[in-house]
Amino acid sequence: MGHVIGIDLGTTNTAVSVVVDGRPKMLEDSHGYKVVPSVVWVGDDGTIKVGQQCKSLLVTDPSRTAFAVKRLIGRLHGSPEAEDADPRVGYDIERADDGGCLVALESGTFTPVEISAHVLRTAKEMVERALGGTVDEAVITVPAYFNSAQRTATMDAAQAAGLRCERLLSEPTAAALAYGFRKELDRTLLIFDL
């Protein structure tokens, strides 16, 4: 049986943890980074790069580099969030046949689910190298405001990355659970997601 991992699929960075010897542990890549930048570069020949190696490409090759797609996942093309993101990114945001968003890079057009799947797949491979074992299940955090379409699209991205998403957990809920982990608390706590 493989490991079940926890993934914070972020707009800017993605982080992964696993429970080892009863304690949660943040995992690092082979260079010691605890986060994978949620950035994907696609070359004209279909070559794909993800993470740290793409950060400089945001500046040097922005028309082939996708980032901040979490803002678009599961959203309609004309939504205020898509309209707000459009002038802030180096790629075009186009309308998909189903009314959703497409990430139009100079090297090809992709759905936010496809881009997110590349980030999740990279995180999965990082964990498998770190643990020396198979990873096939995950719990993924999502913003509390994510609607049904955004949650479904996140689960679709996990499936495309080779992960069975056991549960989507709202980020504030994850923070509350982490704070109370192995504590006997007899009080009311308020968690802010800033």
Secondary structure by P-SEA (a helix, b strand, c coil): cbbbbbbcccccbbbbbbbcccbbbbbbccccccccccbbbbcccccccccccccccccccccccccccccccccccccaaaaaacccccbbbbbccccbbbbccccccccaaaaaaaaaaaaaaaaaaaacccccbbbbbccccccaaaaaaaaaaaaaacccccccccaaaaaaaaaaccccccbbbbbbcc
